[in-house]
Amino acid sequence: MAEINHYEITVDEKYSGTRLDLVLSVTVEESSRSYIQKLIAGGSVTVNGAVETSKKYKVAEGDVVEISVPEPEELTAEPEDIPLDIVYEDSDVIVVNKPAGMVVHPAAGTPDGTLVNALLYHCRGSLSSINGVIRPGIVHRIDKDTSGLIMAAKNDAAHRSLAAQLERHSVTRAYRAIVYNAFREEEGTVDAPIGRGRKNRLRMEVYGINAKNAVTHYKVTEKLGRFSLIECRLETGRTHQIRVHMAYINHPLLGDSVYGPAKQRAGARRQMLHAYLLGFVHPSTGEYLEFETDPPEDFENVLSNLRRRAAGERHG
């Protein structure tokens, strides 16, 4: 019998009047909208204590929505022939440029189509087993709608080495992000612990429940009028860390409807976050390896839109 996870969400003002299935598909990030609709129809969702089975129900600010999501059964990760953008690979480690929209490992509502399914096929079962059959090879994660570099271990010894480097904060991880608002300073550090949200357990927040140390360094690389292109470097790797920290200092990520404005702007259909740089010491050779990848087309298109707008505002 699958374990059931229960989550409670208090509806924000920005989601007032929004369909129930849309609100839940935004907040339960690793579940598809169709799966959310199935849970609603099956009586797994309540609004203010009453079961709500209509996906079209419009929520109001202050509504308390509860959802019961079953954990995936074990042994559900199957090999799938999904194309991978492989940046580096040897017998110990593989580095992949993950596209936005791909979930890293199977979860409730996404039993397939994940990076793990693709890795199982490509690596022919040669992945570390430390994180179990649902997450073979997975040492760290990036969010579904974040693009960019992620490493996976192909054996247990490599996994232990990479995990230890992450624990020591010696892995180089840098991101490009487009955020709201101009900065007064050119660079800075957000040092604020992150934990589960008090009103929405699916969200993370600064000083949330069981908050853990979290440090993000940022630097402005381009001014875009009412927006900014920044580089973020992680010291720690908490869930949604960059998204939460940037929202905390009033610079939420463009396209991030969970931690920022619900309305989409400049053609952004996801959070504008790309993991462009990844560096680590090779588990076997001891050599430091570093990889870099350009942001994908959708990120560059949004950047071009903002550059045109900023130029127009300067000359308008």
Buried (B, 14 or more C-beta within 10 A) or exposed (E): EEEEBEBBBEBBEEBBEBBBBBBBBBBBBBBBBEBBBBBBEEEBBBBEEEEBEEBEBBBEEEBBBBBBBBEBEEEBBEBBEBEBEEBBBBEBBBBBBBBBEBBBBBBBBBBBBBBBBBBBBBBEEBBBBBBEEBBBBBBBBBBBBBBBBBBBBBBEBBBBBBBEBBEEEEBBBBBBBBBBBEBEEEEBEBEBBBBBBEBBBBBBBBEBEEBEEBBBBBBBEBEBBEBBBBBBBBBBBBBBBBBBBBBBBEBBBBBBBBBBEBEEBBEBEBBBBBBBBBBBBBBBEEEEBEBEBEBBEBBEBBBEBBBEBBEEEEEE
